[in-house]
Amino acid sequence: MDCLVTLNVGNYMCETAHNSLIAAADRWQVDYVEVTTPVKEGINVCYSKPALLHRLGHYERVAYFDADILIRDDAPNPFLDQEIDMFYAVRDISESRYTADSTIAEAIRNEAHIPWYHRVEERFGLGLQLESFCENFFNAGVLFFSPQASEDILAPIVEEIGKLTPELAATGRYEQAMMNYFAQASGRLRLIDERWNYLSPPVENGSMHTWVYHFTGYKGHLIKNRINGFPWRCS
């Protein structure tokens, strides 16, 4: 059996996103799993993600979506094309949105990629190169994988969560860096079409032009509430 899972700690998810995820699970004929309890109090909620995913070993395959995501109702079934031992995600910096010399892309690398590479390489020492880490860095808001086949990716992250310093416990950057580090080091990471995780989508036309919109905002968000109301049904 397969499942679509999301992490909705603090009732974070807006109704539109909630409905789109449930409808996707129904279309794809998989279980819908929504987790509302953090793995541990007093740490960044992002750390609940690898802990949650590690506990889903009774499912053959999992599609994970962050709670601030809309799935358009013509998105194809991702489970049909998955190889059981591969770990699928979407590149964090897409050339279709940022040129190679983009100041935004540079800022993302300097804030979210490079400093965290040095931290995880020093901590775990698997020899992954900085250039490869940055080039293949993915956004962990959408993941397709087999929990059993990904034990070597998830287990060391879960173990590390139990050892977090207060500094690291307060930020979600470390969680995503670890996810990237171990997935890339495994040699099984496969970067997929950005239509599966379109980051920071435009709000001008009031509709979705691809399968998945990320960073849609959430309930009560004052800036992106327009995206919360986007129609995700095509008909």
ZIZIVEN-V955509 format. One record per backbone hydrogen bond with DSSP energy under -1.0 kcal/mol. NH is the residue of the N-H (numbers start at 1). CO is the residue of the C=O. Records with the same first field share a line. If there is no record, write none. Layout:
NH = CO + CO
This chain:
3 = 61
4 = 31
5 = 63
6 = 33
8 = 35
11 = 8
18 = 14
19 = 15
20 = 16
21 = 17
22 = 18
23 = 19
24 = 20
25 = 21
26 = 22
27 = 23
28 = 24
30 = 25
31 = 2
33 = 4
35 = 6
44 = 169
47 = 44
48 = 45
49 = 46
51 = 47
52 = 48
53 = 49
54 = 50
55 = 52
56 = 53
59 = 56
60 = 1
62 = 145
63 = 3
64 = 143
65 = 5
66 = 141
70 = 213
72 = 211
73 = 232
75 = 72
80 = 77
86 = 83
87 = 188
88 = 144
89 = 190
92 = 137
97 = 94
98 = 94
102 = 99
106 = 102
107 = 103
108 = 104
109 = 105
110 = 106
111 = 107
112 = 108
113 = 109
114 = 109
117 = 113
118 = 114
119 = 115
120 = 116
121 = 117
122 = 118
123 = 119
124 = 120
125 = 121
133 = 129
134 = 130
135 = 131
136 = 132
139 = 90
143 = 64
144 = 88
145 = 62
150 = 146
151 = 148
153 = 150
154 = 150
155 = 151
158 = 154
159 = 155
160 = 156
161 = 157
163 = 160
164 = 161
169 = 165
171 = 168
176 = 172
177 = 173
178 = 174
179 = 175
180 = 176
181 = 177
182 = 178
183 = 179
184 = 180
185 = 181
186 = 182
187 = 184
190 = 87
192 = 89
196 = 193
197 = 194
198 = 212
212 = 195
213 = 70
214 = 198
216 = 68
219 = 12
221 = 218
228 = 224
230 = 227
